[in-house]
Amino acid sequence: MFQDLFEKRPELEAKCMKTVIAVQGDLSLENLGMDPVQREMIVEDLDILINSAASIYFNDPLMELLKTNYYGVVRILELAN
């Protein structure tokens, strides 16, 4: 997924392999459902944010899909900001 990026910016691949951590949360919840201490750590130390969460159940009600696939992304962008 990141092959083209890493070919152009090999230093990013090294950084990701060394420092990437997975974070548990819920895109449908305010503050991403994250523990406040963990959220503050991310806000203070964040360099690169990769969001790989999404709902792919396209038969779900539209509002359920929007909670994750739209509003969840908005919450991720708020975190990154």
C-alpha positions in Angstrom: 0.0 0.0 0.0 2.8 2.4 0.8 5.3 1.1 -1.8 5.3 4.2 -4.0 5.7 6.5 -1.1 8.5 4.5 0.4 10.3 4.4 -2.9 10.2 8.2 -3.1 10.9 8.8 0.6 12.9 5.8 2.0 13.5 7.7 5.2 9.8 7.4 5.9 9.9 3.6 5.7 12.7 3.4 8.2 10.8 5.8 10.5 7.6 3.8 10.2 9.3 0.5 10.9 10.9 2.0 14.0 8.1 4.1 15.5 4.6 3.0 14.3 2.2 2.0 17.0 -1.3 0.7 16.6 -4.0 2.6 18.5 -7.4 1.2 19.5 -10.3 3.5 19.1 -13.8 3.9 17.7 -14.4 6.2 14.8 -18.0 6.6 15.6 -17.3 8.0 19.1 -16.4 11.5 20.2 -12.6 11.8 20.7 -12.4 8.5 18.8 -13.3 6.6 22.0 -9.7 6.9 23.0 -8.3 7.0 26.5 -7.5 10.7 27.3 -3.9 9.9 28.4 -3.2 8.0 25.2 -4.9 10.7 23.1 -2.7 13.4 24.7 0.4 11.3 24.0 -0.5 11.0 20.4 -1.3 14.7 20.1 2.1 15.6 21.6 4.2 13.1 19.6 2.4 12.6 16.3 4.4 12.9 13.1 2.5 10.6 10.7 -1.0 9.4 11.0 -2.3 6.4 9.0 -6.0 5.7 9.2 -6.8 2.2 8.0 -10.3 2.0 9.6 -13.5 2.0 7.6 -16.8 0.2 7.2 -17.1 -1.8 4.1 -20.5 -3.2 4.8 -22.3 -1.1 2.1 -25.6 -2.7 2.9 -25.6 -1.0 6.3 -27.9 2.0 6.8 -26.4 5.1 5.3 -26.1 6.9 8.7 -24.1 4.0 10.1 -21.7 4.2 7.2 -21.5 8.0 7.5 -20.6 7.6 11.2 -17.5 5.7 10.4 -16.5 6.6 6.8 -17.2 10.3 6.9 -17.5 11.6 10.5 -14.8 9.2 11.6 -12.4 10.7 9.1 -13.4 14.2 10.3 -12.4 13.1 13.9 -9.1 11.7 12.6 -8.4 15.1 11.0 -9.3 16.9 14.2 -6.8 14.7 16.0 -4.1 15.4 13.5 -4.8 19.1 13.6 
